[in-house]
Amino acid sequence: MNAFIPDLMITWICEGHEVRWAHDASELPEGDICFYLSYGKIVKDTLLSRHSNNLVVHASDLPKGRGWSPMTWKIIEGENEIPVTLFEAAETVDSGPLYKQVILSFSGGELLSEMQQVLGEAINDLCRYFVQEYPDVIHSAIPQYGEATYYPRRRPEDSQIDIDCPLKYNLNLLRTVDNEKYPAWFEYNGRRYILQIISQGDLSLNK
């Protein structure tokens, strides 16, 4: 997400807003709005109180899919329609009231970097929306409703390929691996093998 933040900052600075970027919530001064984007820590109320509104964007239909890497888990489950939700941060993880939701539609062939690009652009659009509509937008918040579900943090073992299954069965998992940080792998005859996946794009465009 860090690659998308400079565009947000430039937009808001050009609009006359005072903008700060921090990598640790404890470093934040007081202000009106704070966006916690891909921030992997629970923020206590003492820090949330430094801003009038604290926003998070999460790629699930909250309260379903709270927790870690929801888009990745949904793709692995075979879903290609991914809700992306803007909501108010709360000390209880991913539990705050909702402001706006958009749906990302994938074809089923995109790899992780392509999906992250689309997600990053959607996150920026939601953040811009909130600032543009502020402060009236805070009156549109609705509470989360329904039973909450949670995704765990992804671990290296979650990228293991089942070599006893057809390649097509493993495709959604292959779409979500990072070739450098958490590549696909399998074990055979006492050895571990690393797989890398690269897309050559839409072949129909080359005909």
CORFEN-V387734 format. One record per residue. N is the residue number from 1. PHI is phi in radians with two decimals (* if undefined). D_FIRST is the distance of its C-alpha to the first C-alpha in Angstrom with 1 decimal. Layout:
[[N	PHI	D_FIRST] [N	PHI	D_FIRST]]
This chain:
[[1	*	0.0] [2	-0.98	3.8] [3	-1.17	5.4] [4	-1.66	5.5] [5	-1.15	6.8] [6	-0.96	10.0] [7	-1.09	11.1] [8	-1.08	11.1] [9	-1.08	13.0] [10	-1.08	15.4] [11	-1.00	16.2] [12	-1.28	17.1] [13	-1.12	18.9] [14	-1.13	20.9] [15	-1.49	21.9] [16	1.67	23.3] [17	-1.48	21.0] [18	-1.59	20.5] [19	-2.19	16.9] [20	-2.26	15.8] [21	-2.19	12.6] [22	-2.30	13.2] [23	-1.78	11.8] [24	-2.39	14.8] [25	-1.04	16.1] [26	-1.18	19.6] [27	-1.53	19.0] [28	-1.36	18.4] [29	-1.40	21.5] [30	-1.25	23.0] [31	-2.99	21.9] [32	-1.52	21.8] [33	-2.27	18.3] [34	-2.27	15.4] [35	-1.82	12.0] [36	-1.75	10.7] [37	-1.91	7.0] [38	0.94	6.5] [39	-1.66	9.6] [40	-1.58	12.0] [41	-2.11	15.2] [42	-1.35	17.7] [43	-1.75	18.4] [44	-1.29	22.2] [45	-1.03	24.0] [46	-1.10	25.1] [47	-1.47	21.7] [48	-1.07	20.9] [49	-1.23	24.2] [50	-1.26	23.0] [51	-2.23	21.6] [52	-1.14	23.3] [53	-2.40	20.4] [54	-2.19	17.3] [55	-2.01	14.8] [56	-2.30	12.5] [57	-2.07	11.1] [58	-2.34	12.2] [59	-1.52	12.9] [60	-2.76	16.6] [61	-1.60	19.9] [62	-0.97	20.3] [63	-1.47	22.3] [64	-1.31	22.2] [65	1.38	19.3] [66	-1.13	18.4] [67	1.82	16.8] [68	-1.73	14.5] [69	0.81	12.7] [70	-1.09	14.7] [71	-1.08	13.8] [72	-1.05	14.7] [73	-1.11	17.9] [74	-1.15	18.8] [75	-1.12	18.7] [76	-1.05	20.8] [77	-1.30	23.2] [78	1.73	23.8] [79	-1.51	22.0] [80	-2.19	20.5] [81	-1.85	20.3] [82	-1.99	17.1] [83	-1.24	17.3] [84	-2.20	14.2] [85	-2.08	15.5] [86	-1.71	15.1] [87	-2.61	17.2] [88	-1.41	18.6] [89	-1.21	17.7] [90	-2.50	20.7] [91	-1.13	21.9] [92	-1.37	22.5] [93	-0.99	19.2] [94	0.96	17.9] [95	-2.00	21.4] [96	-1.32	21.2] [97	-1.14	22.6] [98	-1.74	20.9] [99	-1.90	20.4] [100	-2.79	19.3] [101	-2.43	18.3] [102	-2.18	17.7] [103	-2.03	18.3] [104	-1.65	16.6] [105	-2.00	19.4] [106	-1.89	19.2] [107	-1.42	22.3] [108	1.86	22.2] [109	-2.05	21.8] [110	-1.18	18.1] [111	-1.64	16.5] [112	-0.96	13.2] [113	-1.08	11.5] [114	-1.19	13.1] [115	-1.20	12.1] [116	-1.14	8.4] [117	-1.11	9.0] [118	-1.12	11.1] [119	-1.12	9.0] [120	-1.05	6.2] [121	-1.15	9.5] [122	-1.15	11.1] [123	-1.08	8.9] [124	-1.05	9.5] [125	-1.09	13.1] [126	-1.16	13.6] [127	-1.13	12.7] [128	-1.09	15.0] [129	-1.01	17.5] [130	-1.09	17.8] [131	-1.15	18.4] [132	-1.11	20.8] [133	-1.63	22.8] [134	-1.27	22.9] [135	-1.63	25.2] [136	-1.04	26.9] [137	-1.08	23.9] [138	-1.16	24.4] [139	-1.41	27.7] [140	-1.61	26.2] [141	-1.09	24.6] [142	-2.18	26.1] [143	-1.22	26.3] [144	-1.22	25.0] [145	-2.34	27.9] [146	1.95	28.9] [147	-1.40	28.5] [148	-1.40	25.2] [149	-2.16	24.0] [150	-2.35	21.6] [151	-1.78	19.5] [152	-1.42	19.7] [153	-1.16	17.3] [154	-1.25	17.4] [155	-2.10	19.7] [156	-0.95	20.9] [157	-1.19	23.9] [158	-1.26	22.0] [159	-1.70	21.6] [160	-1.31	25.4] [161	-1.61	27.1] [162	-1.53	30.4] [163	-1.33	32.6] [164	-1.50	35.5] [165	-1.88	33.7] [166	-1.03	33.4] [167	-0.98	30.4] [168	-1.02	29.6] [169	-1.12	29.3] [170	-1.59	26.6] [171	-1.07	24.6] [172	-1.11	22.0] [173	-1.15	21.3] [174	-1.07	21.2] [175	-1.13	18.6] [176	-1.80	16.1] [177	-1.46	16.7] [178	-1.86	14.9] [179	-1.05	17.8] [180	-1.77	17.0] [181	-1.46	15.5] [182	-2.54	17.3] [183	-1.26	19.7] [184	-1.23	22.3] [185	-2.69	25.7] [186	-2.64	29.2] [187	-2.04	32.4] [188	-2.69	35.8] [189	0.91	39.1] [190	1.40	37.7] [191	-2.12	34.9] [192	-1.83	31.1] [193	-2.04	29.7] [194	-1.80	26.1] [195	-1.91	25.1] [196	-2.09	22.6] [197	-2.15	21.8] [198	-2.34	21.3] [199	-1.65	21.7] [200	-1.67	24.3] [201	1.52	23.3] [202	-1.36	25.7] [203	-1.12	29.1] [204	-1.15	30.9] [205	-1.32	29.6] [206	-1.67	31.5] [207	-1.52	34.8]]
